Amino acid sequence: MVETFDRRGALVADIAWTAGGALQIGWVRIPDGSWLAIEPRAAADARWGLSDRISHAAARGSADRTPVTLFETLDWARVDRIPTLAEPARLPPGGGTAVLNLVAELARAQGVGRLTYRGPYPTEQLFTTLLESFRYVGAAADPLAAFMAGGVEWEPAPHERFFPAEGLYVQLRGRVEKVVFRGAAYYRPDWQDVARHAPKRVRDTRAGVVCSLWALGRPLEDHLLLSRDGELLRVLEPEPAPPPPRVMFPEIRRGIAAAVAAVSAPALAPFIRAAAEDTPLEWDALSRELVAAEPGRIRVSTRLRNALVELMGAARGRGERASLALAAVVELAALAGDALRARAQAALAALAPEAQAAALAAGEAAAPGDARGAQEIAGAVEAMLDELSA
């Protein structure tokens, strides 16, 4: 048995090996303090056969654990690849990173220089997760596209994991890279040569490492102050809540839907627009969040609106104000995009098989470019100018 502790003496991993040197069971702690168990060769999957199972438990070693998902079985004593995970969305937050970091730690300890991922799901989400525990090799102009084409090798670069205070988790690799506080994850925007959209951001200041809400190139609200090595210095409480909610103009909502559709699968475009029509967007007081997706609405922090109003007041001329309004539409599309896509995917999945096939075929046949979308985004810019001057 090999136990790993963080610098405070908190147990973060517990790996048991058989007498023959094979993995018997592995336990890794995740940001909320609960544990994942890795059970080798515990099941089979039709896509790749023999599989390791991941289960979730409140405490390390607990027999009361819930099976979560499977991944391609791995020889943990001789790591030779990055395994394929069946259903990453079923893992609790931070679970995929914890398992991949264990893979990276073992690979480095075994002297493995490079690993590849050859699975069927080379998604953007997997790519950004891998960046937390590995470094991609080479200098591809578009490393994400190279990864999705199966052309990227990865060097193990595991991070240090640290639980400095109740409800606080920190990842470090020479600097604080990721912080989870009360379930909210804050990230650096730069990972190797990749820029990551991070509305909850980790940044360096003279006072230390600050975790903030971030939009429009500026911090909107500071939440935590840490030392350079990840120790908690202070919890920063937000200012009193801003005014009551207000619904955004419908033209803004349609422009946001057009912007989201432009960077989504073509077959989803009509469903994204329909989801936006059924989902009002509101400016509202949010606690430590920039966006909150709810069944009947999507709420966006009034702090973002206040920042936009301030910037609009300082802008010179209509051209500069219009550029700011366009930046606001793009920012809102990034914030609301995941929620709108999820609702669009659910609507598509609810159709009969023949209707799904027709929708997918229509998406593939759609002509490149979208004049309607451009008009909707232009309308959203004009409505945003009115909104921010109201």
C-alpha positions in Angstrom: 0.0 0.0 0.0 1.3 3.5 -0.9 -0.3 6.5 0.7 0.2 10.1 -0.5 -0.3 13.1 1.7 -0.4 16.8 0.9 1.9 19.3 2.6 -0.5 19.6 5.5 -0.6 15.9 6.1 -4.0 15.3 4.6 -4.3 12.0 2.7 -4.9 12.5 -1.0 -4.3 9.1 -2.5 -4.1 5.5 -1.3 -2.9 2.8 -3.8 -2.9 -0.9 -2.9 -0.8 -3.3 -5.0 -1.0 -7.1 -5.1 1.9 -9.3 -4.3 2.5 -9.6 -8.0 2.8 -5.9 -8.5 -0.6 -5.2 -10.1 -3.1 -2.6 -8.9 -5.5 -4.1 -6.3 -7.5 -0.9 -5.7 -6.7 2.8 -5.9 -8.3 5.7 -4.0 -8.0 9.4 -4.9 -9.4 12.4 -3.1 -11.4 14.9 -5.1 -11.9 18.7 -4.4 -15.0 18.4 -2.3 -13.2 16.0 0.1 -14.9 12.8 -1.1 -13.1 9.9 -2.8 -13.1 7.9 -6.0 -12.2 4.3 -6.0 -10.5 2.7 -9.0 -11.2 -1.0 -9.3 -9.1 -2.7 -12.0 -10.7 -5.2 -14.4 -14.0 -5.0 -12.6 -16.3 -4.9 -15.7 -16.4 -5.0 -19.5 -17.5 -2.4 -22.1 -18.7 -3.3 -25.6 -16.4 -0.6 -27.1 -13.1 -1.7 -25.7 -13.7 -4.9 -23.6 -12.1 -5.3 -20.2 -12.6 -2.1 -18.1 -11.6 -0.6 -14.8 -14.5 0.8 -12.7 -14.6 4.2 -10.9 -16.9 4.4 -7.9 -17.6 7.3 -5.6 -17.6 7.2 -1.8 -17.8 9.7 1.1 -14.7 8.2 2.8 -11.6 6.4 1.6 -11.9 2.6 2.0 -15.7 2.7 2.3 -17.6 -0.3 1.1 -20.6 1.9 0.7 -19.6 3.3 -2.7 -21.6 4.1 -5.9 -20.4 2.9 -9.3 -20.0 5.9 -11.6 -18.4 5.0 -14.9 -15.9 2.7 -16.6 -12.7 3.3 -18.5 -10.4 1.2 -20.7 -8.4 -1.1 -18.5 -4.8 0.1 -17.8 -1.7 -1.8 -16.6 -1.1 0.6 -13.7 2.4 -0.9 -13.0 3.4 -0.1 -16.6 1.4 2.9 -17.8 1.6 3.0 -21.6 -1.3 5.3 -22.7 -4.0 7.7 -21.5 -7.1 5.5 -21.1 -10.5 6.2 -22.7 -13.3 7.1 -20.2 -16.8 6.0 -21.0 -19.0 8.7 -19.5 -16.9 11.6 -18.1 -20.0 13.7 -17.4 -21.1 11.3 -14.7 -18.0 11.9 -12.6 -18.3 14.4 -9.7 -16.5 17.7 -10.3 -12.7 17.3 -10.4 -13.0 13.5 -10.6 -11.5 13.2 -14.1 -8.6 15.5 -13.2 -7.9 13.4 -10.1 -7.8 10.1 -12.0 -5.6 11.6 -14.8 -3.3 13.1 -12.3 -2.7 9.7 -10.8 -2.0 8.3 -14.3 0.5 11.1 -14.8 2.2 10.6 -11.4 2.6 6.8 -12.0 3.9 7.3 -15.5 6.5 9.8 -14.4 7.6 7.6 -11.5 7.9 4.7 -14.0 10.1 6.8 -16.3 7.5 7.1 -19.1 8.4 10.1 -21.2 5.3 10.4 -23.5 1.8 9.0 -23.7 -0.9 9.2 -26.3 -4.7 9.2 -26.3 -6.2 7.1 -29.0 -9.8 6.9 -27.8 -13.0 7.9 -29.6 -13.7 11.0 -27.6 -10.9 13.6 -28.2 -13.1 16.5 -27.0 -12.2 20.0 -26.0 -13.2 19.2 -22.5 -10.8 16.3 -22.4 -8.0 18.4 -23.9 -8.3 21.1 -21.2 -8.5 18.5 -18.5 -5.3 16.8 -19.7 -3.6 20.2 -19.6 -3.9 20.1 -15.8 -1.7 17.0 -15.4 0.2 16.7 -18.7 2.0 19.0 -21.2 1.5 18.5 -24.9 4.6 17.9 -27.0 5.5 20.1 -30.0 4.4 23.5 -31.2 1.3 22.9 -33.3 -0.4 26.1 -34.5 -3.7 24.7 -33.2 -3.0 22.1 -30.5 -6.7 21.4 -29.9 -7.2 20.6 -33.6 -4.1 18.4 -33.6 -5.4 16.6 -30.5 -8.8 16.0 -32.0 -7.0 14.5 -35.1 -5.0 12.1 -32.9 -1.7 13.9 -33.5 -0.6 14.9 -30.0 1.7 13.3 -27.5 1.7 14.1 -23.8 4.5 14.4 -21.3 3.4 13.5 -17.7 3.4 16.8 -15.6 1.3 16.0 -12.5 0.3 18.8 -10.2 0.5 19.1 -6.4 -2.8 18.7 -4.7 -3.5 20.6 -1.5 -6.4 21.1 1.0 -5.3 24.2 2.9 -8.6 24.9 4.7 -12.2 23.7 5.0 -14.0 23.8 1.6 -10.8 24.9 -0.2 -8.7 22.9 -2.7 -5.6 24.1 -4.6 -3.6 22.8 -7.5 0.0 24.0 -8.1 2.7 23.4 -10.6 5.3 26.1 -9.8 2.3 28.5 -9.3 -1.3 28.2 -8.2 -3.1 27.0 -11.3 -6.6 26.0 -10.1 -8.6 26.7 -6.9 -11.9 25.2 -5.9 -13.7 27.0 -3.1 -17.2 25.9 -1.8 -17.7 24.0 -5.1 -16.7 26.8 -7.4 -13.6 26.3 -9.6 -11.3 29.1 -10.5 -8.7 28.6 -13.3 -5.7 30.3 -14.8 -6.5 31.6 -18.3 -3.2 30.4 -19.7 -2.3 26.7 -19.9 0.9 26.1 -21.8 0.2 28.0 -25.1 -3.6 27.5 -24.8 -5.9 30.3 -23.7 -8.8 29.0 -21.6 -12.1 30.9 -21.2 -12.2 31.4 -17.4 -15.1 33.5 -16.0 -13.8 32.4 -12.6 -10.1 33.3 -12.7 -6.9 32.9 -10.8 -4.6 35.9 -11.2 -1.5 37.2 -9.5 -1.4 40.6 -7.7 1.0 42.4 -5.5 -0.9 41.2 -2.5 -0.9 37.5 -3.6 -3.0 35.2 -5.7 -6.6 36.4 -6.1 -9.6 34.3 -7.2 -12.2 36.5 -9.0 -15.2 36.7 -11.3 -13.7 37.9 -14.6 -15.2 39.4 -17.8 -14.4 42.1 -20.3 -10.7 41.8 -19.5 -11.2 42.9 -15.9 -12.0 41.5 -12.5 -15.6 42.1 -11.5 -15.6 40.7 -8.0 -12.8 39.2 -5.8 -13.5 36.2 -3.7 -10.3 34.8 -2.2 -6.7 36.0 -1.5 -4.1 33.2 -1.3 -0.3 33.3 -0.8 1.9 32.5 -3.7 2.2 28.9 -2.4 -1.6 28.4 -2.0 -2.2 29.1 1.6 -5.5 30.9 2.4 -4.9 34.5 3.5 -8.4 35.8 3.4 -12.0 35.2 2.2 -13.1 38.3 0.4 -16.8 38.9 0.9 -18.7 40.5 -2.0 -20.2 44.0 -1.6 -24.0 44.3 -0.9 -26.2 43.0 -3.6 -27.1 45.3 -6.6 -30.6 46.3 -7.6 -33.5 43.9 -8.5 -33.5 41.8 -11.6 -34.3 43.2 -15.1 -35.0 41.2 -18.3 -32.7 41.8 -21.2 -34.2 43.0 -24.5 -35.3 40.0 -26.7 -33.0 41.2 -29.5 -30.0 40.6 -27.2 -31.3 37.1 -26.4 -31.6 36.3 -30.2 -28.2 37.7 -30.9 -26.6 35.6 -28.2 -28.4 32.5 -29.6 -27.0 33.3 -33.0 -23.4 33.7 -31.6 -23.7 30.4 -29.7 -25.1 28.6 -32.8 -22.2 29.9 -34.9 -19.7 28.0 -32.8 -21.9 24.9 -32.3 -22.7 21.8 -34.4 -24.9 23.0 -37.4 -27.7 20.6 -36.6 -28.1 22.3 -33.2 -28.6 25.8 -34.6 -32.4 25.8 -34.8 -32.7 24.1 -31.4 -30.4 26.7 -29.8 -32.6 29.5 -31.2 -35.7 27.7 -30.0 -34.2 27.3 -26.5 -33.3 31.0 -26.4 -36.8 32.0 -27.3 -38.1 29.9 -24.4 -35.5 31.1 -21.9 -35.5 34.8 -20.8 -32.1 36.3 -20.0 -32.1 38.5 -16.9 -29.6 40.7 -15.1 -29.7 39.8 -11.5 -27.8 39.8 -8.2 -25.8 36.6 -8.1 -23.6 35.4 -5.2 -20.0 34.6 -6.4 -21.2 33.7 -9.9 -21.4 35.4 -13.3 -24.2 33.2 -14.7 -26.9 30.9 -13.2 -28.9 28.6 -15.5 -32.3 27.7 -14.2 -35.3 25.8 -15.7 -37.2 28.9 -16.7 -34.5 31.5 -17.2 -30.8 32.3 -17.4 -29.5 34.9 -14.9 -26.4 37.0 -15.5 -24.7 39.0 -12.8 -25.6 42.6 -12.5 -22.0 43.2 -11.8 -21.2 42.5 -15.4 -23.8 45.0 -16.5 -22.4 47.6 -14.1 -19.0 47.1 -15.6 -20.4 47.5 -19.1 -22.2 50.7 -18.2 -18.9 52.0 -16.7 -17.0 51.2 -19.8 -19.7 52.6 -22.1 -19.6 55.8 -20.2 -15.8 56.1 -20.8 -16.0 55.1 -24.5 -15.4 57.8 -27.1 -17.7 57.9 -30.1 -20.3 55.5 -31.5 -17.7 53.2 -33.0 -16.0 52.5 -29.7 -19.4 52.0 -28.0 -20.5 49.6 -30.7 -17.3 47.6 -30.4 -18.0 47.4 -26.6 -21.6 46.3 -27.2 -20.3 43.5 -29.6 -17.8 42.4 -27.0 -20.6 42.2 -24.5 -22.7 40.0 -26.8 -19.7 37.7 -27.3 -19.1 37.6 -23.5 -22.7 36.7 -22.8 -22.7 34.0 -25.5 -19.7 32.4 -23.8 -21.4 32.6 -20.4 -24.8 31.3 -21.6 -23.6 29.0 -24.4 -23.3 25.8 -22.3 -26.8 26.1 -21.0 -28.3 26.8 -24.4 -26.4 24.0 -26.0 -27.5 21.5 -23.3 -31.2 22.5 -23.8 -30.8 22.2 -27.5 -29.2 18.8 -27.2 -32.0 17.6 -24.9 -34.6 18.8 -27.4 -32.9 17.0 -30.3 -32.5 13.8 -28.2 -36.3 13.9 -27.4 -37.2 13.7 -31.1 -38.2 10.4 -32.8 -35.2 8.7 -34.5 -36.3 9.7 -38.0 -36.7 13.3 -36.9 -33.3 13.3 -35.3 -31.8 11.9 -38.5 -33.5 14.6 -40.6 -32.2 17.3 -38.3 -28.7 16.0 -38.5 -28.9 15.7 -42.3 -30.2 19.3 -42.5 -27.3 20.5 -40.5 -24.8 18.8 -42.7 -26.4 20.2 -45.8 -26.6 23.8 -44.4 -24.6 26.3 -46.5 -21.6 27.8 -44.9 -22.2 31.3 -43.4 -25.3 32.5 -41.8 -26.8 35.8 -43.0 -29.6 35.5 -40.5 -27.2 35.0 -37.6 -25.2 38.1 -38.7 -28.4 40.2 -38.7 -29.4 38.9 -35.3 -26.0 39.7 -33.8 -26.1 43.2 -35.4 -29.6 43.6 -33.9 -28.2 42.5 -30.5 -25.4 45.1 -30.7 -28.0 47.9 -31.3 -30.2 46.6 -28.5 -27.2 46.4 -26.1 -26.4 50.0 -26.8 -29.9 50.9 -25.8 -29.8 48.6 -22.8 -26.6 50.0 -21.4 -27.7 53.6 -21.9 -31.0 53.0 -20.2 
